[in-house]
Amino acid sequence: MAAETVRIYAVDENSDPLEGVLVRFFDDTDTFVTQQYTALVAGEAYAEVTVDGDDPPNTYTVRLSKTGVAFDGTLGDDSKTPQSVDIYSPAASAPVTGTNNFQVQGQTFSAPAPSDPRLCRASGYFVDHSGRPLKNLDVHFIAVCYNENQPDWFPMIVDGKGVLSTKIYARTDERGYLQVDLYRTGEYAALVEGLEHSRRTIKVPDVPQVNIVDLLFPVVSEVTFATNPITVTSGSYVDVDLTILATDGQELDGLDRDVTFASSDYGVASAQVLAGNILRVSGIGAGTTQITAIRADSSIVTIPEEPVTYTPLDVTVV
């Protein structure tokens, strides 16, 4: 067994390069191993990762995703997600190609656009616990009233039109599909049938389209450290700007404790989130460590489990 470089080449239905496809690898126990996005290099779009190979090969499950692209098998077995790949070591042992390179296909489609550029179209699918389309599911949206003592009258004027704080009713069709147009950056209270005990407050992203499932049930998706790596003097600290994004496209406040930051060696450095999305890294003793980030709230379960996308913060204390 040895580490092998694997490339996943992505193309669309016209064999054109397909950038920005998230490629995730899982081992034979369905445990997440690694992930990477396809990027355009010399006219080809591919994701490159390093995983263990062997002869006989190690088998991995590959899951593919990109907004506006379907990996549903329409174009053949290489266009479905998930799919299995066998990784050989040495790569020359692989039959047919003699490499650990693979091609996948995705069917592109246009996401539904709103009728007004100030609106965001939220759309998506719902299923029941047996995987069947969940038809006639009701979802109600109400513009948030910021003062509970204020009556249900919260007018807004947009392009000369009066926008009144009335309820918006939406219902899934026979496919379990639902779509609704909401004002960008607007805040709404959402009530989902079957979850009446938990009214959700959502904030609509400033984009033309959003997955309504992500809008209703956002989870942390990405963390970025503005400076990486950093050097800290023992007994002192360095402040690093943070960006925390959710699956609905919103930037989160680190003080909301959606992400847990940890040091791999607290004898070297520790980390604390401050106001303004600042991570304060304090030097404790000479050495090196990494600051890691994991999703703190597990109340929303995603299958397969999708870890937070980020590069650990490398810290050197002198």
Contacts in CASP RR format, 6 or more apart in sequence:
PFRMAT RR
TARGET T0000
AUTHOR 0000-0000-0000
METHOD contacts of the structure
MODEL  1
MAAETVRIYAVDENSDPLEGVLVRFFDDTDTFVTQQYTALVAGEAYAEVT
VDGDDPPNTYTVRLSKTGVAFDGTLGDDSKTPQSVDIYSPAASAPVTGTN
NFQVQGQTFSAPAPSDPRLCRASGYFVDHSGRPLKNLDVHFIAVCYNENQ
PDWFPMIVDGKGVLSTKIYARTDERGYLQVDLYRTGEYAALVEGLEHSRR
TIKVPDVPQVNIVDLLFPVVSEVTFATNPITVTSGSYVDVDLTILATDGQ
ELDGLDRDVTFASSDYGVASAQVLAGNILRVSGIGAGTTQITAIRADSSI
VTIPEEPVTYTPLDVTVV
1 52 0 8 1.000
1 53 0 8 1.000
1 54 0 8 1.000
1 58 0 8 1.000
1 89 0 8 1.000
2 52 0 8 1.000
2 53 0 8 1.000
2 54 0 8 1.000
2 89 0 8 1.000
2 90 0 8 1.000
3 50 0 8 1.000
3 51 0 8 1.000
3 52 0 8 1.000
3 53 0 8 1.000
3 89 0 8 1.000
4 50 0 8 1.000
4 51 0 8 1.000
4 52 0 8 1.000
4 53 0 8 1.000
4 87 0 8 1.000
4 88 0 8 1.000
4 89 0 8 1.000
4 90 0 8 1.000
4 91 0 8 1.000
4 100 0 8 1.000
5 48 0 8 1.000
5 49 0 8 1.000
5 50 0 8 1.000
5 91 0 8 1.000
5 100 0 8 1.000
6 25 0 8 1.000
6 48 0 8 1.000
6 49 0 8 1.000
6 50 0 8 1.000
6 51 0 8 1.000
6 85 0 8 1.000
6 87 0 8 1.000
6 100 0 8 1.000
6 101 0 8 1.000
6 102 0 8 1.000
7 46 0 8 1.000
7 47 0 8 1.000
7 48 0 8 1.000
7 100 0 8 1.000
7 101 0 8 1.000
7 102 0 8 1.000
8 23 0 8 1.000
8 38 0 8 1.000
8 46 0 8 1.000
8 47 0 8 1.000
8 49 0 8 1.000
8 62 0 8 1.000
8 101 0 8 1.000
8 102 0 8 1.000
8 103 0 8 1.000
8 104 0 8 1.000
9 38 0 8 1.000
9 44 0 8 1.000
9 45 0 8 1.000
9 46 0 8 1.000
9 101 0 8 1.000
9 102 0 8 1.000
9 103 0 8 1.000
9 104 0 8 1.000
10 17 0 8 1.000
10 18 0 8 1.000
10 19 0 8 1.000
10 20 0 8 1.000
10 21 0 8 1.000
10 23 0 8 1.000
10 38 0 8 1.000
10 45 0 8 1.000
10 46 0 8 1.000
10 47 0 8 1.000
10 64 0 8 1.000
10 103 0 8 1.000
10 104 0 8 1.000
10 105 0 8 1.000
10 106 0 8 1.000
11 17 0 8 1.000
11 18 0 8 1.000
11 45 0 8 1.000
11 103 0 8 1.000
11 104 0 8 1.000
11 105 0 8 1.000
11 106 0 8 1.000
12 18 0 8 1.000
12 69 0 8 1.000
12 105 0 8 1.000
12 106 0 8 1.000
12 107 0 8 1.000
12 108 0 8 1.000
13 75 0 8 1.000
13 105 0 8 1.000
13 106 0 8 1.000
13 107 0 8 1.000
13 108 0 8 1.000
17 38 0 8 1.000
17 40 0 8 1.000
17 43 0 8 1.000
17 44 0 8 1.000
17 45 0 8 1.000
18 38 0 8 1.000
18 45 0 8 1.000
18 66 0 8 1.000
18 69 0 8 1.000
18 106 0 8 1.000
18 108 0 8 1.000
19 37 0 8 1.000
19 38 0 8 1.000
19 39 0 8 1.000
19 40 0 8 1.000
19 45 0 8 1.000
20 37 0 8 1.000
20 38 0 8 1.000
20 39 0 8 1.000
20 45 0 8 1.000
20 66 0 8 1.000
21 37 0 8 1.000
21 38 0 8 1.000
21 45 0 8 1.000
21 47 0 8 1.000
21 64 0 8 1.000
21 65 0 8 1.000
21 66 0 8 1.000
21 69 0 8 1.000
21 104 0 8 1.000
21 106 0 8 1.000
22 35 0 8 1.000
22 36 0 8 1.000
22 37 0 8 1.000
22 64 0 8 1.000
22 65 0 8 1.000
22 66 0 8 1.000
23 35 0 8 1.000
23 36 0 8 1.000
23 37 0 8 1.000
23 38 0 8 1.000
23 47 0 8 1.000
23 49 0 8 1.000
23 62 0 8 1.000
23 63 0 8 1.000
23 64 0 8 1.000
23 104 0 8 1.000
24 32 0 8 1.000
24 34 0 8 1.000
24 35 0 8 1.000
24 62 0 8 1.000
24 63 0 8 1.000
24 64 0 8 1.000
24 65 0 8 1.000
24 304 0 8 1.000
24 306 0 8 1.000
25 32 0 8 1.000
25 33 0 8 1.000
25 34 0 8 1.000
25 35 0 8 1.000
25 49 0 8 1.000
25 51 0 8 1.000
25 60 0 8 1.000
25 61 0 8 1.000
25 62 0 8 1.000
26 32 0 8 1.000
26 33 0 8 1.000
26 60 0 8 1.000
26 61 0 8 1.000
26 62 0 8 1.000
26 63 0 8 1.000
26 82 0 8 1.000
26 304 0 8 1.000
27 33 0 8 1.000
27 58 0 8 1.000
27 60 0 8 1.000
27 61 0 8 1.000
28 58 0 8 1.000
28 59 0 8 1.000
28 60 0 8 1.000
28 61 0 8 1.000
30 61 0 8 1.000
30 304 0 8 1.000
32 304 0 8 1.000
32 305 0 8 1.000
32 306 0 8 1.000
32 307 0 8 1.000
33 51 0 8 1.000
33 60 0 8 1.000
34 49 0 8 1.000
34 50 0 8 1.000
34 51 0 8 1.000
35 49 0 8 1.000
35 307 0 8 1.000
35 309 0 8 1.000
36 47 0 8 1.000
36 48 0 8 1.000
36 49 0 8 1.000
37 47 0 8 1.000
38 45 0 8 1.000
38 46 0 8 1.000
38 47 0 8 1.000
39 45 0 8 1.000
39 46 0 8 1.000
39 47 0 8 1.000
46 101 0 8 1.000
51 58 0 8 1.000
51 60 0 8 1.000
51 87 0 8 1.000
52 58 0 8 1.000
52 87 0 8 1.000
52 89 0 8 1.000
53 87 0 8 1.000
53 88 0 8 1.000
53 89 0 8 1.000
53 100 0 8 1.000
54 87 0 8 1.000
54 88 0 8 1.000
54 89 0 8 1.000
55 88 0 8 1.000
55 89 0 8 1.000
55 90 0 8 1.000
55 93 0 8 1.000
57 86 0 8 1.000
57 87 0 8 1.000
57 88 0 8 1.000
57 89 0 8 1.000
57 93 0 8 1.000
57 94 0 8 1.000
58 86 0 8 1.000
58 87 0 8 1.000
59 84 0 8 1.000
59 85 0 8 1.000
59 86 0 8 1.000
59 87 0 8 1.000
60 84 0 8 1.000
60 85 0 8 1.000
60 87 0 8 1.000
61 82 0 8 1.000
61 83 0 8 1.000
61 84 0 8 1.000
62 81 0 8 1.000
62 82 0 8 1.000
62 83 0 8 1.000
62 84 0 8 1.000
62 85 0 8 1.000
62 102 0 8 1.000
62 104 0 8 1.000
63 81 0 8 1.000
63 82 0 8 1.000
63 304 0 8 1.000
64 71 0 8 1.000
64 81 0 8 1.000
64 83 0 8 1.000
64 104 0 8 1.000
64 106 0 8 1.000
65 71 0 8 1.000
65 81 0 8 1.000
67 111 0 8 1.000
67 209 0 8 1.000
67 211 0 8 1.000
68 108 0 8 1.000
68 109 0 8 1.000
68 110 0 8 1.000
68 111 0 8 1.000
69 106 0 8 1.000
69 107 0 8 1.000
69 108 0 8 1.000
69 109 0 8 1.000
70 106 0 8 1.000
70 107 0 8 1.000
70 108 0 8 1.000
70 109 0 8 1.000
71 79 0 8 1.000
71 80 0 8 1.000
71 81 0 8 1.000
71 104 0 8 1.000
71 106 0 8 1.000
71 107 0 8 1.000
72 79 0 8 1.000
72 80 0 8 1.000
72 81 0 8 1.000
72 107 0 8 1.000
73 79 0 8 1.000
73 80 0 8 1.000
74 107 0 8 1.000
75 105 0 8 1.000
75 106 0 8 1.000
75 107 0 8 1.000
76 105 0 8 1.000
77 83 0 8 1.000
78 102 0 8 1.000
78 103 0 8 1.000
78 104 0 8 1.000
78 105 0 8 1.000
79 104 0 8 1.000
79 105 0 8 1.000
79 106 0 8 1.000
79 107 0 8 1.000
83 104 0 8 1.000
85 102 0 8 1.000
86 94 0 8 1.000
87 100 0 8 1.000
88 94 0 8 1.000
88 98 0 8 1.000
88 100 0 8 1.000
91 98 0 8 1.000
91 99 0 8 1.000
91 100 0 8 1.000
92 98 0 8 1.000
94 100 0 8 1.000
111 121 0 8 1.000
111 123 0 8 1.000
111 208 0 8 1.000
111 209 0 8 1.000
112 121 0 8 1.000
112 123 0 8 1.000
112 179 0 8 1.000
112 209 0 8 1.000
113 121 0 8 1.000
113 208 0 8 1.000
113 209 0 8 1.000
114 120 0 8 1.000
114 121 0 8 1.000
114 181 0 8 1.000
114 208 0 8 1.000
114 209 0 8 1.000
115 181 0 8 1.000
116 181 0 8 1.000
117 208 0 8 1.000
118 158 0 8 1.000
118 159 0 8 1.000
118 183 0 8 1.000
118 184 0 8 1.000
119 181 0 8 1.000
119 182 0 8 1.000
119 183 0 8 1.000
119 184 0 8 1.000
120 181 0 8 1.000
120 182 0 8 1.000
120 183 0 8 1.000
120 184 0 8 1.000
120 204 0 8 1.000
120 205 0 8 1.000
120 206 0 8 1.000
120 207 0 8 1.000
120 208 0 8 1.000
120 209 0 8 1.000
120 210 0 8 1.000
121 179 0 8 1.000
121 180 0 8 1.000
121 181 0 8 1.000
121 208 0 8 1.000
121 209 0 8 1.000
121 210 0 8 1.000
122 179 0 8 1.000
122 180 0 8 1.000
122 181 0 8 1.000
122 182 0 8 1.000
122 204 0 8 1.000
122 209 0 8 1.000
122 210 0 8 1.000
122 211 0 8 1.000
122 212 0 8 1.000
122 215 0 8 1.000
123 177 0 8 1.000
123 178 0 8 1.000
123 179 0 8 1.000
123 180 0 8 1.000
123 209 0 8 1.000
123 211 0 8 1.000
123 212 0 8 1.000
124 177 0 8 1.000
124 178 0 8 1.000
124 179 0 8 1.000
124 211 0 8 1.000
124 212 0 8 1.000
124 213 0 8 1.000
125 133 0 8 1.000
125 172 0 8 1.000
125 175 0 8 1.000
125 176 0 8 1.000
125 177 0 8 1.000
125 178 0 8 1.000
125 213 0 8 1.000
126 133 0 8 1.000
126 134 0 8 1.000
126 137 0 8 1.000
126 172 0 8 1.000
126 176 0 8 1.000
126 178 0 8 1.000
126 213 0 8 1.000
127 133 0 8 1.000
127 134 0 8 1.000
127 176 0 8 1.000
128 134 0 8 1.000
133 172 0 8 1.000
133 174 0 8 1.000
133 175 0 8 1.000
133 176 0 8 1.000
133 177 0 8 1.000
134 172 0 8 1.000
134 176 0 8 1.000
135 172 0 8 1.000
135 173 0 8 1.000
135 174 0 8 1.000
135 175 0 8 1.000
135 176 0 8 1.000
136 171 0 8 1.000
136 172 0 8 1.000
137 171 0 8 1.000
137 172 0 8 1.000
137 176 0 8 1.000
137 178 0 8 1.000
137 192 0 8 1.000
137 193 0 8 1.000
138 169 0 8 1.000
138 170 0 8 1.000
138 171 0 8 1.000
138 192 0 8 1.000
138 193 0 8 1.000
139 169 0 8 1.000
139 170 0 8 1.000
139 171 0 8 1.000
139 178 0 8 1.000
139 180 0 8 1.000
139 190 0 8 1.000
139 191 0 8 1.000
139 192 0 8 1.000
139 193 0 8 1.000
139 212 0 8 1.000
139 216 0 8 1.000
140 167 0 8 1.000
140 168 0 8 1.000
140 169 0 8 1.000
140 170 0 8 1.000
140 190 0 8 1.000
140 191 0 8 1.000
141 167 0 8 1.000
141 168 0 8 1.000
141 170 0 8 1.000
141 180 0 8 1.000
141 182 0 8 1.000
141 188 0 8 1.000
141 189 0 8 1.000
141 190 0 8 1.000
142 165 0 8 1.000
142 167 0 8 1.000
142 168 0 8 1.000
142 188 0 8 1.000
142 189 0 8 1.000
142 190 0 8 1.000
142 191 0 8 1.000
143 154 0 8 1.000
143 165 0 8 1.000
143 166 0 8 1.000
143 186 0 8 1.000
143 187 0 8 1.000
143 188 0 8 1.000
143 189 0 8 1.000
144 187 0 8 1.000
144 188 0 8 1.000
144 189 0 8 1.000
144 201 0 8 1.000
145 152 0 8 1.000
145 154 0 8 1.000
145 165 0 8 1.000
146 154 0 8 1.000
152 165 0 8 1.000
153 164 0 8 1.000
153 165 0 8 1.000
154 164 0 8 1.000
154 165 0 8 1.000
155 162 0 8 1.000
155 163 0 8 1.000
155 164 0 8 1.000
155 165 0 8 1.000
156 162 0 8 1.000
156 163 0 8 1.000
157 163 0 8 1.000
158 183 0 8 1.000
163 183 0 8 1.000
168 180 0 8 1.000
168 182 0 8 1.000
168 188 0 8 1.000
170 178 0 8 1.000
170 179 0 8 1.000
170 180 0 8 1.000
171 178 0 8 1.000
172 178 0 8 1.000
178 212 0 8 1.000
179 212 0 8 1.000
180 212 0 8 1.000
182 188 0 8 1.000
182 204 0 8 1.000
183 204 0 8 1.000
184 204 0 8 1.000
184 205 0 8 1.000
184 206 0 8 1.000
184 207 0 8 1.000
185 203 0 8 1.000
185 204 0 8 1.000
185 205 0 8 1.000
185 206 0 8 1.000
186 203 0 8 1.000
186 204 0 8 1.000
187 201 0 8 1.000
187 202 0 8 1.000
187 203 0 8 1.000
187 204 0 8 1.000
188 201 0 8 1.000
188 202 0 8 1.000
188 204 0 8 1.000
189 199 0 8 1.000
189 200 0 8 1.000
189 201 0 8 1.000
189 202 0 8 1.000
190 199 0 8 1.000
190 200 0 8 1.000
190 201 0 8 1.000
190 202 0 8 1.000
190 216 0 8 1.000
191 199 0 8 1.000
191 200 0 8 1.000
192 200 0 8 1.000
192 216 0 8 1.000
200 216 0 8 1.000
200 217 0 8 1.000
202 215 0 8 1.000
202 216 0 8 1.000
202 248 0 8 1.000
203 248 0 8 1.000
203 250 0 8 1.000
204 210 0 8 1.000
204 215 0 8 1.000
205 215 0 8 1.000
205 248 0 8 1.000
205 249 0 8 1.000
205 250 0 8 1.000
207 249 0 8 1.000
210 248 0 8 1.000
210 249 0 8 1.000
211 247 0 8 1.000
211 248 0 8 1.000
214 246 0 8 1.000
214 247 0 8 1.000
214 248 0 8 1.000
214 249 0 8 1.000
215 248 0 8 1.000
217 300 0 8 1.000
218 246 0 8 1.000
218 247 0 8 1.000
218 248 0 8 1.000
218 249 0 8 1.000
218 250 0 8 1.000
219 246 0 8 1.000
219 247 0 8 1.000
219 295 0 8 1.000
219 297 0 8 1.000
219 300 0 8 1.000
219 302 0 8 1.000
219 306 0 8 1.000
220 244 0 8 1.000
220 245 0 8 1.000
220 246 0 8 1.000
220 247 0 8 1.000
220 252 0 8 1.000
220 258 0 8 1.000
220 259 0 8 1.000
220 295 0 8 1.000
220 296 0 8 1.000
220 297 0 8 1.000
220 308 0 8 1.000
221 245 0 8 1.000
221 246 0 8 1.000
221 247 0 8 1.000
221 249 0 8 1.000
221 306 0 8 1.000
221 308 0 8 1.000
221 309 0 8 1.000
222 243 0 8 1.000
222 244 0 8 1.000
222 245 0 8 1.000
222 308 0 8 1.000
222 309 0 8 1.000
222 310 0 8 1.000
223 242 0 8 1.000
223 243 0 8 1.000
223 244 0 8 1.000
223 245 0 8 1.000
223 259 0 8 1.000
223 293 0 8 1.000
223 308 0 8 1.000
223 309 0 8 1.000
223 310 0 8 1.000
224 242 0 8 1.000
224 243 0 8 1.000
224 245 0 8 1.000
224 310 0 8 1.000
225 240 0 8 1.000
225 241 0 8 1.000
225 242 0 8 1.000
225 279 0 8 1.000
225 291 0 8 1.000
225 310 0 8 1.000
225 311 0 8 1.000
225 313 0 8 1.000
226 240 0 8 1.000
226 241 0 8 1.000
226 242 0 8 1.000
226 243 0 8 1.000
227 238 0 8 1.000
227 240 0 8 1.000
227 241 0 8 1.000
228 240 0 8 1.000
228 311 0 8 1.000
228 313 0 8 1.000
228 314 0 8 1.000
229 313 0 8 1.000
229 314 0 8 1.000
229 315 0 8 1.000
229 316 0 8 1.000
230 238 0 8 1.000
230 240 0 8 1.000
230 281 0 8 1.000
230 313 0 8 1.000
230 314 0 8 1.000
230 315 0 8 1.000
230 316 0 8 1.000
231 238 0 8 1.000
231 315 0 8 1.000
231 316 0 8 1.000
231 317 0 8 1.000
231 318 0 8 1.000
232 238 0 8 1.000
232 269 0 8 1.000
232 281 0 8 1.000
232 282 0 8 1.000
232 283 0 8 1.000
232 315 0 8 1.000
232 316 0 8 1.000
232 317 0 8 1.000
232 318 0 8 1.000
233 283 0 8 1.000
233 317 0 8 1.000
233 318 0 8 1.000
234 283 0 8 1.000
234 284 0 8 1.000
234 285 0 8 1.000
234 286 0 8 1.000
234 317 0 8 1.000
234 318 0 8 1.000
235 282 0 8 1.000
235 283 0 8 1.000
235 284 0 8 1.000
235 285 0 8 1.000
236 282 0 8 1.000
236 283 0 8 1.000
237 280 0 8 1.000
237 281 0 8 1.000
237 282 0 8 1.000
237 283 0 8 1.000
238 280 0 8 1.000
238 281 0 8 1.000
239 274 0 8 1.000
239 278 0 8 1.000
239 279 0 8 1.000
239 280 0 8 1.000
239 281 0 8 1.000
240 278 0 8 1.000
240 279 0 8 1.000
240 280 0 8 1.000
240 281 0 8 1.000
240 313 0 8 1.000
241 277 0 8 1.000
241 278 0 8 1.000
241 279 0 8 1.000
242 254 0 8 1.000
242 273 0 8 1.000
242 277 0 8 1.000
242 278 0 8 1.000
242 279 0 8 1.000
243 251 0 8 1.000
243 277 0 8 1.000
244 251 0 8 1.000
244 252 0 8 1.000
244 253 0 8 1.000
244 254 0 8 1.000
244 258 0 8 1.000
244 259 0 8 1.000
244 277 0 8 1.000
245 251 0 8 1.000
245 252 0 8 1.000
246 252 0 8 1.000
246 258 0 8 1.000
251 277 0 8 1.000
252 258 0 8 1.000
252 259 0 8 1.000
253 276 0 8 1.000
253 277 0 8 1.000
254 273 0 8 1.000
254 276 0 8 1.000
254 277 0 8 1.000
255 273 0 8 1.000
255 274 0 8 1.000
255 275 0 8 1.000
255 276 0 8 1.000
257 273 0 8 1.000
257 296 0 8 1.000
258 295 0 8 1.000
258 296 0 8 1.000
258 297 0 8 1.000
259 293 0 8 1.000
259 294 0 8 1.000
259 295 0 8 1.000
259 296 0 8 1.000
259 308 0 8 1.000
260 293 0 8 1.000
260 294 0 8 1.000
260 295 0 8 1.000
260 296 0 8 1.000
261 271 0 8 1.000
261 273 0 8 1.000
261 279 0 8 1.000
261 291 0 8 1.000
261 292 0 8 1.000
261 293 0 8 1.000
262 271 0 8 1.000
262 291 0 8 1.000
262 292 0 8 1.000
262 294 0 8 1.000
263 269 0 8 1.000
263 270 0 8 1.000
263 271 0 8 1.000
263 289 0 8 1.000
263 290 0 8 1.000
263 291 0 8 1.000
263 292 0 8 1.000
263 315 0 8 1.000
264 289 0 8 1.000
264 290 0 8 1.000
264 291 0 8 1.000
264 292 0 8 1.000
265 287 0 8 1.000
265 288 0 8 1.000
265 289 0 8 1.000
266 284 0 8 1.000
267 284 0 8 1.000
267 285 0 8 1.000
267 289 0 8 1.000
268 283 0 8 1.000
268 284 0 8 1.000
268 285 0 8 1.000
268 286 0 8 1.000
268 287 0 8 1.000
268 288 0 8 1.000
268 289 0 8 1.000
268 315 0 8 1.000
268 317 0 8 1.000
269 281 0 8 1.000
269 282 0 8 1.000
269 283 0 8 1.000
269 284 0 8 1.000
269 285 0 8 1.000
269 289 0 8 1.000
269 291 0 8 1.000
269 315 0 8 1.000
269 317 0 8 1.000
270 281 0 8 1.000
270 282 0 8 1.000
270 283 0 8 1.000
270 284 0 8 1.000
271 279 0 8 1.000
271 280 0 8 1.000
271 281 0 8 1.000
271 282 0 8 1.000
271 291 0 8 1.000
271 313 0 8 1.000
272 279 0 8 1.000
272 280 0 8 1.000
272 282 0 8 1.000
273 279 0 8 1.000
273 280 0 8 1.000
274 280 0 8 1.000
279 291 0 8 1.000
279 313 0 8 1.000
281 291 0 8 1.000
281 313 0 8 1.000
281 315 0 8 1.000
283 315 0 8 1.000
283 317 0 8 1.000
284 317 0 8 1.000
285 317 0 8 1.000
286 317 0 8 1.000
286 318 0 8 1.000
287 316 0 8 1.000
287 317 0 8 1.000
287 318 0 8 1.000
288 314 0 8 1.000
288 315 0 8 1.000
288 316 0 8 1.000
288 317 0 8 1.000
289 315 0 8 1.000
289 317 0 8 1.000
290 312 0 8 1.000
290 313 0 8 1.000
290 314 0 8 1.000
290 315 0 8 1.000
291 312 0 8 1.000
291 313 0 8 1.000
291 315 0 8 1.000
292 312 0 8 1.000
293 308 0 8 1.000
293 310 0 8 1.000
293 312 0 8 1.000
294 307 0 8 1.000
294 308 0 8 1.000
295 307 0 8 1.000
295 308 0 8 1.000
END
